[in-house]
Amino acid sequence: MIDLNALSKDQLIAMLAAAQAQPRAPSKLTCKVSAKGAVSVYGMGKWPVTLYRTQWERLLAPDTIKQISAFIAANVTLLTVKPATD
């Protein structure tokens, strides 16, 4: 264990910079069935994404995925990239 009180300000700043520079592995996605019978996907953010089966099927249909991907590509300069949350 490192005694942070014994380190200089420059050493602490260097440690912080090194920690921030390390890439984080994305959170593992997990799925659960909710109490109401929906599918909840955990690991995307702070809260799970919960949709009923028919909603997931509609969202994951090949045509819908192409449409969403095209929309993202067309608006890439307007979209914000949120860092992964762990």
Gaussian input, Z-matrix of N, CA and C with variables (Angstrom, degrees):
# hf/3-21g

backbone

0 1
 N
 C     1     B1
 C     2     B2     1     A1
 N     3     B3     2     A2     1     D1
 C     4     B4     3     A3     2     D2
 C     5     B5     4     A4     3     D3
 N     6     B6     5     A5     4     D4
 C     7     B7     6     A6     5     D5
 C     8     B8     7     A7     6     D6
 N     9     B9     8     A8     7     D7
 C    10    B10     9     A9     8     D8
 C    11    B11    10    A10     9     D9
 N    12    B12    11    A11    10    D10
 C    13    B13    12    A12    11    D11
 C    14    B14    13    A13    12    D12
 N    15    B15    14    A14    13    D13
 C    16    B16    15    A15    14    D14
 C    17    B17    16    A16    15    D15
 N    18    B18    17    A17    16    D16
 C    19    B19    18    A18    17    D17
 C    20    B20    19    A19    18    D18
 N    21    B21    20    A20    19    D19
 C    22    B22    21    A21    20    D20
 C    23    B23    22    A22    21    D21
 N    24    B24    23    A23    22    D22
 C    25    B25    24    A24    23    D23
 C    26    B26    25    A25    24    D24
 N    27    B27    26    A26    25    D25
 C    28    B28    27    A27    26    D26
 C    29    B29    28    A28    27    D27
 N    30    B30    29    A29    28    D28
 C    31    B31    30    A30    29    D29
 C    32    B32    31    A31    30    D30
 N    33    B33    32    A32    31    D31
 C    34    B34    33    A33    32    D32
 C    35    B35    34    A34    33    D33
 N    36    B36    35    A35    34    D34
 C    37    B37    36    A36    35    D35
 C    38    B38    37    A37    36    D36
 N    39    B39    38    A38    37    D37
 C    40    B40    39    A39    38    D38
 C    41    B41    40    A40    39    D39
 N    42    B42    41    A41    40    D40
 C    43    B43    42    A42    41    D41
 C    44    B44    43    A43    42    D42
 N    45    B45    44    A44    43    D43
 C    46    B46    45    A45    44    D44
 C    47    B47    46    A46    45    D45
 N    48    B48    47    A47    46    D46
 C    49    B49    48    A48    47    D47
 C    50    B50    49    A49    48    D48
 N    51    B51    50    A50    49    D49
 C    52    B52    51    A51    50    D50
 C    53    B53    52    A52    51    D51
 N    54    B54    53    A53    52    D52
 C    55    B55    54    A54    53    D53
 C    56    B56    55    A55    54    D54
 N    57    B57    56    A56    55    D55
 C    58    B58    57    A57    56    D56
 C    59    B59    58    A58    57    D57
 N    60    B60    59    A59    58    D58
 C    61    B61    60    A60    59    D59
 C    62    B62    61    A61    60    D60
 N    63    B63    62    A62    61    D61
 C    64    B64    63    A63    62    D62
 C    65    B65    64    A64    63    D63
 N    66    B66    65    A65    64    D64
 C    67    B67    66    A66    65    D65
 C    68    B68    67    A67    66    D66
 N    69    B69    68    A68    67    D67
 C    70    B70    69    A69    68    D68
 C    71    B71    70    A70    69    D69
 N    72    B72    71    A71    70    D70
 C    73    B73    72    A72    71    D71
 C    74    B74    73    A73    72    D72
 N    75    B75    74    A74    73    D73
 C    76    B76    75    A75    74    D74
 C    77    B77    76    A76    75    D75
 N    78    B78    77    A77    76    D76
 C    79    B79    78    A78    77    D77
 C    80    B80    79    A79    78    D78
 N    81    B81    80    A80    79    D79
 C    82    B82    81    A81    80    D80
 C    83    B83    82    A82    81    D81
 N    84    B84    83    A83    82    D82
 C    85    B85    84    A84    83    D83
 C    86    B86    85    A85    84    D84
 N    87    B87    86    A86    85    D85
 C    88    B88    87    A87    86    D86
 C    89    B89    88    A88    87    D87
 N    90    B90    89    A89    88    D88
 C    91    B91    90    A90    89    D89
 C    92    B92    91    A91    90    D90
 N    93    B93    92    A92    91    D91
 C    94    B94    93    A93    92    D92
 C    95    B95    94    A94    93    D93
 N    96    B96    95    A95    94    D94
 C    97    B97    96    A96    95    D95
 C    98    B98    97    A97    96    D96
 N    99    B99    98    A98    97    D97
 C   100   B100    99    A99    98    D98
 C   101   B101   100   A100    99    D99
 N   102   B102   101   A101   100   D100
 C   103   B103   102   A102   101   D101
 C   104   B104   103   A103   102   D102
 N   105   B105   104   A104   103   D103
 C   106   B106   105   A105   104   D104
 C   107   B107   106   A106   105   D105
 N   108   B108   107   A107   106   D106
 C   109   B109   108   A108   107   D107
 C   110   B110   109   A109   108   D108
 N   111   B111   110   A110   109   D109
 C   112   B112   111   A111   110   D110
 C   113   B113   112   A112   111   D111
 N   114   B114   113   A113   112   D112
 C   115   B115   114   A114   113   D113
 C   116   B116   115   A115   114   D114
 N   117   B117   116   A116   115   D115
 C   118   B118   117   A117   116   D116
 C   119   B119   118   A118   117   D117
 N   120   B120   119   A119   118   D118
 C   121   B121   120   A120   119   D119
 C   122   B122   121   A121   120   D120
 N   123   B123   122   A122   121   D121
 C   124   B124   123   A123   122   D122
 C   125   B125   124   A124   123   D123
 N   126   B126   125   A125   124   D124
 C   127   B127   126   A126   125   D125
 C   128   B128   127   A127   126   D126
 N   129   B129   128   A128   127   D127
 C   130   B130   129   A129   128   D128
 C   131   B131   130   A130   129   D129
 N   132   B132   131   A131   130   D130
 C   133   B133   132   A132   131   D131
 C   134   B134   133   A133   132   D132
 N   135   B135   134   A134   133   D133
 C   136   B136   135   A135   134   D134
 C   137   B137   136   A136   135   D135
 N   138   B138   137   A137   136   D136
 C   139   B139   138   A138   137   D137
 C   140   B140   139   A139   138   D138
 N   141   B141   140   A140   139   D139
 C   142   B142   141   A141   140   D140
 C   143   B143   142   A142   141   D141
 N   144   B144   143   A143   142   D142
 C   145   B145   144   A144   143   D143
 C   146   B146   145   A145   144   D144
 N   147   B147   146   A146   145   D145
 C   148   B148   147   A147   146   D146
 C   149   B149   148   A148   147   D147
 N   150   B150   149   A149   148   D148
 C   151   B151   150   A150   149   D149
 C   152   B152   151   A151   150   D150
 N   153   B153   152   A152   151   D151
 C   154   B154   153   A153   152   D152
 C   155   B155   154   A154   153   D153
 N   156   B156   155   A155   154   D154
 C   157   B157   156   A156   155   D155
 C   158   B158   157   A157   156   D156
 N   159   B159   158   A158   157   D157
 C   160   B160   159   A159   158   D158
 C   161   B161   160   A160   159   D159
 N   162   B162   161   A161   160   D160
 C   163   B163   162   A162   161   D161
 C   164   B164   163   A163   162   D162
 N   165   B165   164   A164   163   D163
 C   166   B166   165   A165   164   D164
 C   167   B167   166   A166   165   D165
 N   168   B168   167   A167   166   D166
 C   169   B169   168   A168   167   D167
 C   170   B170   169   A169   168   D168
 N   171   B171   170   A170   169   D169
 C   172   B172   171   A171   170   D170
 C   173   B173   172   A172   171   D171
 N   174   B174   173   A173   172   D172
 C   175   B175   174   A174   173   D173
 C   176   B176   175   A175   174   D174
 N   177   B177   176   A176   175   D175
 C   178   B178   177   A177   176   D176
 C   179   B179   178   A178   177   D177
 N   180   B180   179   A179   178   D178
 C   181   B181   180   A180   179   D179
 C   182   B182   181   A181   180   D180
 N   183   B183   182   A182   181   D181
 C   184   B184   183   A183   182   D182
 C   185   B185   184   A184   183   D183
 N   186   B186   185   A185   184   D184
 C   187   B187   186   A186   185   D185
 C   188   B188   187   A187   186   D186
 N   189   B189   188   A188   187   D187
 C   190   B190   189   A189   188   D188
 C   191   B191   190   A190   189   D189
 N   192   B192   191   A191   190   D190
 C   193   B193   192   A192   191   D191
 C   194   B194   193   A193   192   D192
 N   195   B195   194   A194   193   D193
 C   196   B196   195   A195   194   D194
 C   197   B197   196   A196   195   D195
 N   198   B198   197   A197   196   D196
 C   199   B199   198   A198   197   D197
 C   200   B200   199   A199   198   D198
 N   201   B201   200   A200   199   D199
 C   202   B202   201   A201   200   D200
 C   203   B203   202   A202   201   D201
 N   204   B204   203   A203   202   D202
 C   205   B205   204   A204   203   D203
 C   206   B206   205   A205   204   D204
 N   207   B207   206   A206   205   D205
 C   208   B208   207   A207   206   D206
 C   209   B209   208   A208   207   D207
 N   210   B210   209   A209   208   D208
 C   211   B211   210   A210   209   D209
 C   212   B212   211   A211   210   D210
 N   213   B213   212   A212   211   D211
 C   214   B214   213   A213   212   D212
 C   215   B215   214   A214   213   D213
 N   216   B216   215   A215   214   D214
 C   217   B217   216   A216   215   D215
 C   218   B218   217   A217   216   D216
 N   219   B219   218   A218   217   D217
 C   220   B220   219   A219   218   D218
 C   221   B221   220   A220   219   D219
 N   222   B222   221   A221   220   D220
 C   223   B223   222   A222   221   D221
 C   224   B224   223   A223   222   D222
 N   225   B225   224   A224   223   D223
 C   226   B226   225   A225   224   D224
 C   227   B227   226   A226   225   D225
 N   228   B228   227   A227   226   D226
 C   229   B229   228   A228   227   D227
 C   230   B230   229   A229   228   D228
 N   231   B231   230   A230   229   D229
 C   232   B232   231   A231   230   D230
 C   233   B233   232   A232   231   D231
 N   234   B234   233   A233   232   D232
 C   235   B235   234   A234   233   D233
 C   236   B236   235   A235   234   D234
 N   237   B237   236   A236   235   D235
 C   238   B238   237   A237   236   D236
 C   239   B239   238   A238   237   D237
 N   240   B240   239   A239   238   D238
 C   241   B241   240   A240   239   D239
 C   242   B242   241   A241   240   D240
 N   243   B243   242   A242   241   D241
 C   244   B244   243   A243   242   D242
 C   245   B245   244   A244   243   D243
 N   246   B246   245   A245   244   D244
 C   247   B247   246   A246   245   D245
 C   248   B248   247   A247   246   D246
 N   249   B249   248   A248   247   D247
 C   250   B250   249   A249   248   D248
 C   251   B251   250   A250   249   D249
 N   252   B252   251   A251   250   D250
 C   253   B253   252   A252   251   D251
 C   254   B254   253   A253   252   D252
 N   255   B255   254   A254   253   D253
 C   256   B256   255   A255   254   D254
 C   257   B257   256   A256   255   D255

   B1=1.4456
   B2=1.5221
   B3=1.3082
   B4=1.4621
   B5=1.5286
   B6=1.3286
   B7=1.4630
   B8=1.5262
   B9=1.3325
   B10=1.4619
   B11=1.5245
   B12=1.3296
   B13=1.4662
   B14=1.5252
   B15=1.3373
   B16=1.4599
   B17=1.5272
   B18=1.3275
   B19=1.4601
   B20=1.5251
   B21=1.3245
   B22=1.4646
   B23=1.5297
   B24=1.3172
   B25=1.4650
   B26=1.5290
   B27=1.3367
   B28=1.4641
   B29=1.5294
   B30=1.3277
   B31=1.4609
   B32=1.5312
   B33=1.3299
   B34=1.4649
   B35=1.5285
   B36=1.3261
   B37=1.4653
   B38=1.5256
   B39=1.3247
   B40=1.4662
   B41=1.5289
   B42=1.3274
   B43=1.4687
   B44=1.5284
   B45=1.3205
   B46=1.4593
   B47=1.5261
   B48=1.3293
   B49=1.4606
   B50=1.5298
   B51=1.3152
   B52=1.4677
   B53=1.5273
   B54=1.3120
   B55=1.4637
   B56=1.5269
   B57=1.3378
   B58=1.4566
   B59=1.5226
   B60=1.3152
   B61=1.4614
   B62=1.5191
   B63=1.3259
   B64=1.4576
   B65=1.5232
   B66=1.3472
   B67=1.4669
   B68=1.5177
   B69=1.3175
   B70=1.4614
   B71=1.5161
   B72=1.2973
   B73=1.4587
   B74=1.5289
   B75=1.3240
   B76=1.4659
   B77=1.5272
   B78=1.3168
   B79=1.4569
   B80=1.5216
   B81=1.2993
   B82=1.4506
   B83=1.5280
   B84=1.3213
   B85=1.4548
   B86=1.5203
   B87=1.3138
   B88=1.4596
   B89=1.5212
   B90=1.3176
   B91=1.4611
   B92=1.5225
   B93=1.3247
   B94=1.4630
   B95=1.5243
   B96=1.3117
   B97=1.4584
   B98=1.5213
   B99=1.3288
   B100=1.4665
   B101=1.5279
   B102=1.3159
   B103=1.4694
   B104=1.5269
   B105=1.3365
   B106=1.4610
   B107=1.5275
   B108=1.3344
   B109=1.4551
   B110=1.5194
   B111=1.3101
   B112=1.4604
   B113=1.5270
   B114=1.3279
   B115=1.4629
   B116=1.5285
   B117=1.3208
   B118=1.4590
   B119=1.5198
   B120=1.3384
   B121=1.4603
   B122=1.5241
   B123=1.3229
   B124=1.4588
   B125=1.5251
   B126=1.3423
   B127=1.4521
   B128=1.5122
   B129=1.3315
   B130=1.4663
   B131=1.5291
   B132=1.2921
   B133=1.4599
   B134=1.5110
   B135=1.3098
   B136=1.4580
   B137=1.5292
   B138=1.3263
   B139=1.4533
   B140=1.5226
   B141=1.3288
   B142=1.4641
   B143=1.5244
   B144=1.3246
   B145=1.4666
   B146=1.5211
   B147=1.3365
   B148=1.4552
   B149=1.5225
   B150=1.3245
   B151=1.4579
   B152=1.5210
   B153=1.3377
   B154=1.4595
   B155=1.5228
   B156=1.3371
   B157=1.4607
   B158=1.5245
   B159=1.3223
   B160=1.4709
   B161=1.5275
   B162=1.3250
   B163=1.4661
   B164=1.5236
   B165=1.3534
   B166=1.4633
   B167=1.5218
   B168=1.3408
   B169=1.4596
   B170=1.5294
   B171=1.3087
   B172=1.4744
   B173=1.5248
   B174=1.3282
   B175=1.4623
   B176=1.5212
   B177=1.3239
   B178=1.4601
   B179=1.5270
   B180=1.3151
   B181=1.4669
   B182=1.5319
   B183=1.3332
   B184=1.4733
   B185=1.5299
   B186=1.3346
   B187=1.4724
   B188=1.5252
   B189=1.3242
   B190=1.4642
   B191=1.5246
   B192=1.3284
   B193=1.4610
   B194=1.5267
   B195=1.3381
   B196=1.4779
   B197=1.5177
   B198=1.3360
   B199=1.4620
   B200=1.5351
   B201=1.3101
   B202=1.4655
   B203=1.5306
   B204=1.3258
   B205=1.4677
   B206=1.5198
   B207=1.3300
   B208=1.4708
   B209=1.5315
   B210=1.3197
   B211=1.4665
   B212=1.5317
   B213=1.3302
   B214=1.4698
   B215=1.5191
   B216=1.3218
   B217=1.4676
   B218=1.5178
   B219=1.3306
   B220=1.4651
   B221=1.5245
   B222=1.3233
   B223=1.4668
   B224=1.5206
   B225=1.3214
   B226=1.4669
   B227=1.5306
   B228=1.3189
   B229=1.4707
   B230=1.5203
   B231=1.3150
   B232=1.4612
   B233=1.5251
   B234=1.3235
   B235=1.4626
   B236=1.5219
   B237=1.3108
   B238=1.4546
   B239=1.5145
   B240=1.3190
   B241=1.4597
   B242=1.5250
   B243=1.3150
   B244=1.4603
   B245=1.5160
   B246=1.3353
   B247=1.4669
   B248=1.5184
   B249=1.3225
   B250=1.4597
   B251=1.5133
   B252=1.3165
   B253=1.4659
   B254=1.5076
   B255=1.2912
   B256=1.4607
   B257=1.4838
   A1=108.00
   A2=115.93
   A3=121.47
   A4=109.19
   A5=116.10
   A6=121.56
   A7=107.61
   A8=116.42
   A9=120.92
   A10=112.15
   A11=117.91
   A12=121.19
   A13=111.90
   A14=116.52
   A15=120.46
   A16=112.58
   A17=117.61
   A18=121.07
   A19=111.31
   A20=114.77
   A21=119.78
   A22=109.34
   A23=115.75
   A24=121.18
   A25=110.21
   A26=117.30
   A27=121.42
   A28=111.23
   A29=116.72
   A30=120.17
   A31=110.90
   A32=116.36
   A33=120.09
   A34=110.98
   A35=116.72
   A36=120.73
   A37=110.47
   A38=117.26
   A39=121.46
   A40=110.78
   A41=117.11
   A42=120.62
   A43=111.05
   A44=116.68
   A45=121.32
   A46=110.46
   A47=117.05
   A48=121.05
   A49=110.92
   A50=117.06
   A51=121.09
   A52=110.49
   A53=116.77
   A54=120.23
   A55=111.11
   A56=117.32
   A57=120.81
   A58=111.69
   A59=117.83
   A60=122.11
   A61=112.60
   A62=117.08
   A63=120.45
   A64=109.81
   A65=116.83
   A66=118.65
   A67=110.66
   A68=115.15
   A69=120.34
   A70=109.29
   A71=115.77
   A72=119.90
   A73=107.97
   A74=116.72
   A75=118.14
   A76=110.78
   A77=114.58
   A78=119.49
   A79=110.30
   A80=115.45
   A81=120.11
   A82=108.20
   A83=116.05
   A84=120.15
   A85=109.09
   A86=115.41
   A87=120.77
   A88=108.78
   A89=116.11
   A90=121.56
   A91=109.77
   A92=114.47
   A93=120.72
   A94=108.05
   A95=115.26
   A96=120.36
   A97=107.01
   A98=115.99
   A99=120.34
   A100=110.52
   A101=115.73
   A102=121.20
   A103=111.45
   A104=117.01
   A105=120.98
   A106=112.42
   A107=117.40
   A108=120.70
   A109=114.64
   A110=118.09
   A111=121.96
   A112=109.05
   A113=115.89
   A114=121.27
   A115=108.17
   A116=116.63
   A117=122.53
   A118=108.52
   A119=116.28
   A120=121.85
   A121=107.38
   A122=116.26
   A123=123.37
   A124=109.60
   A125=116.46
   A126=121.23
   A127=113.60
   A128=118.06
   A129=121.68
   A130=110.80
   A131=116.71
   A132=122.34
   A133=109.14
   A134=115.45
   A135=120.17
   A136=111.77
   A137=116.61
   A138=121.76
   A139=109.76
   A140=117.35
   A141=119.12
   A142=111.41
   A143=115.31
   A144=121.55
   A145=105.30
   A146=117.02
   A147=121.54
   A148=109.91
   A149=115.50
   A150=122.48
   A151=108.37
   A152=115.80
   A153=119.66
   A154=109.33
   A155=115.78
   A156=121.31
   A157=112.29
   A158=117.73
   A159=120.24
   A160=111.62
   A161=117.05
   A162=120.34
   A163=110.54
   A164=117.25
   A165=120.34
   A166=110.44
   A167=116.80
   A168=120.29
   A169=111.03
   A170=116.46
   A171=120.62
   A172=110.55
   A173=117.04
   A174=121.73
   A175=111.81
   A176=117.50
   A177=121.84
   A178=113.73
   A179=118.06
   A180=120.87
   A181=108.83
   A182=117.74
   A183=120.76
   A184=113.74
   A185=118.09
   A186=120.05
   A187=111.51
   A188=116.44
   A189=120.40
   A190=110.77
   A191=117.17
   A192=120.87
   A193=110.17
   A194=116.90
   A195=120.65
   A196=110.75
   A197=117.00
   A198=121.55
   A199=110.82
   A200=117.12
   A201=121.16
   A202=110.43
   A203=117.16
   A204=120.89
   A205=111.22
   A206=117.23
   A207=121.10
   A208=110.45
   A209=116.61
   A210=120.62
   A211=110.55
   A212=116.32
   A213=120.44
   A214=110.20
   A215=117.60
   A216=121.21
   A217=111.54
   A218=117.39
   A219=121.37
   A220=112.26
   A221=117.20
   A222=120.85
   A223=112.80
   A224=117.06
   A225=121.20
   A226=112.40
   A227=117.95
   A228=120.02
   A229=112.51
   A230=117.88
   A231=121.95
   A232=112.61
   A233=116.48
   A234=120.49
   A235=111.64
   A236=115.23
   A237=122.98
   A238=109.34
   A239=116.19
   A240=121.34
   A241=107.42
   A242=115.40
   A243=120.70
   A244=109.07
   A245=117.84
   A246=119.02
   A247=111.03
   A248=115.64
   A249=120.60
   A250=110.06
   A251=115.62
   A252=120.74
   A253=108.76
   A254=116.42
   A255=120.74
   A256=111.40
   D1=136.88
   D2=-178.75
   D3=-91.66
   D4=133.46
   D5=175.97
   D6=-85.80
   D7=100.04
   D8=-176.90
   D9=-64.37
   D10=-26.87
   D11=179.22
   D12=-66.80
   D13=-24.16
   D14=-177.93
   D15=-85.69
   D16=-9.05
   D17=-177.49
   D18=-90.03
   D19=150.62
   D20=177.18
   D21=-78.54
   D22=167.09
   D23=178.39
   D24=-59.30
   D25=-42.40
   D26=-179.90
   D27=-64.07
   D28=-39.11
   D29=178.14
   D30=-65.64
   D31=-40.39
   D32=178.43
   D33=-64.93
   D34=-42.24
   D35=178.03
   D36=-62.80
   D37=-41.48
   D38=178.56
   D39=-64.01
   D40=-41.29
   D41=178.29
   D42=-64.09
   D43=-41.47
   D44=179.47
   D45=-64.99
   D46=-44.05
   D47=179.15
   D48=-62.62
   D49=-40.39
   D50=179.24
   D51=-65.85
   D52=-40.88
   D53=179.81
   D54=-66.36
   D55=-38.80
   D56=179.96
   D57=-71.69
   D58=-26.85
   D59=-178.30
   D60=-76.70
   D61=-20.83
   D62=-179.04
   D63=-73.06
   D64=127.57
   D65=178.96
   D66=-68.95
   D67=141.63
   D68=178.51
   D69=-96.81
   D70=139.42
   D71=174.96
   D72=-72.90
   D73=138.06
   D74=178.92
   D75=-63.87
   D76=151.09
   D77=178.42
   D78=-63.53
   D79=144.99
   D80=177.08
   D81=-74.63
   D82=133.91
   D83=177.11
   D84=-83.02
   D85=135.09
   D86=175.95
   D87=-130.45
   D88=151.75
   D89=-179.68
   D90=-120.55
   D91=145.18
   D92=175.63
   D93=-142.11
   D94=155.62
   D95=172.87
   D96=-90.21
   D97=126.24
   D98=-178.34
   D99=-75.08
   D100=171.54
   D101=-180.00
   D102=-62.49
   D103=-26.44
   D104=-179.46
   D105=-94.91
   D106=6.16
   D107=176.11
   D108=87.83
   D109=18.44
   D110=177.39
   D111=-97.94
   D112=168.42
   D113=177.63
   D114=-98.87
   D115=123.06
   D116=177.46
   D117=-108.23
   D118=126.56
   D119=178.06
   D120=-106.42
   D121=121.32
   D122=179.95
   D123=-102.87
   D124=150.70
   D125=175.87
   D126=105.38
   D127=0.04
   D128=178.17
   D129=-86.93
   D130=-27.75
   D131=-177.51
   D132=-171.48
   D133=-158.80
   D134=-177.46
   D135=-66.35
   D136=-35.93
   D137=-177.61
   D138=-115.35
   D139=153.21
   D140=178.09
   D141=-71.57
   D142=155.72
   D143=171.66
   D144=-96.91
   D145=118.17
   D146=-175.02
   D147=-121.42
   D148=122.00
   D149=176.86
   D150=-137.92
   D151=155.01
   D152=174.15
   D153=-76.01
   D154=161.42
   D155=-174.92
   D156=-52.15
   D157=-45.47
   D158=-178.46
   D159=-64.47
   D160=-33.28
   D161=177.19
   D162=-68.29
   D163=-42.96
   D164=177.21
   D165=-62.50
   D166=-42.81
   D167=-179.61
   D168=-61.50
   D169=-40.81
   D170=178.16
   D171=-66.63
   D172=-42.93
   D173=-179.10
   D174=-66.90
   D175=-37.55
   D176=-175.12
   D177=-92.21
   D178=3.19
   D179=177.35
   D180=-62.50
   D181=141.72
   D182=-176.70
   D183=-52.86
   D184=-41.28
   D185=179.79
   D186=-65.86
   D187=-38.48
   D188=179.48
   D189=-67.60
   D190=-41.23
   D191=178.72
   D192=-62.22
   D193=-42.15
   D194=177.47
   D195=-62.30
   D196=-41.96
   D197=-179.55
   D198=-64.18
   D199=-45.15
   D200=-179.91
   D201=-67.12
   D202=-42.05
   D203=178.52
   D204=-62.58
   D205=-41.12
   D206=178.07
   D207=-65.09
   D208=-40.13
   D209=178.62
   D210=-62.90
   D211=-44.57
   D212=178.88
   D213=-62.38
   D214=-45.28
   D215=179.76
   D216=-61.77
   D217=-39.09
   D218=-179.36
   D219=-71.80
   D220=-22.73
   D221=-175.52
   D222=-118.70
   D223=20.84
   D224=-174.86
   D225=-57.08
   D226=-33.78
   D227=-179.18
   D228=-73.71
   D229=-18.68
   D230=-179.21
   D231=-95.11
   D232=-15.54
   D233=-172.85
   D234=-90.17
   D235=144.08
   D236=178.18
   D237=-93.75
   D238=142.33
   D239=175.37
   D240=-102.57
   D241=116.93
   D242=-179.46
   D243=-91.46
   D244=131.63
   D245=177.03
   D246=-62.26
   D247=150.07
   D248=178.48
   D249=-62.80
   D250=141.70
   D251=176.32
   D252=-105.67
   D253=141.10
   D254=179.28
   D255=-114.65

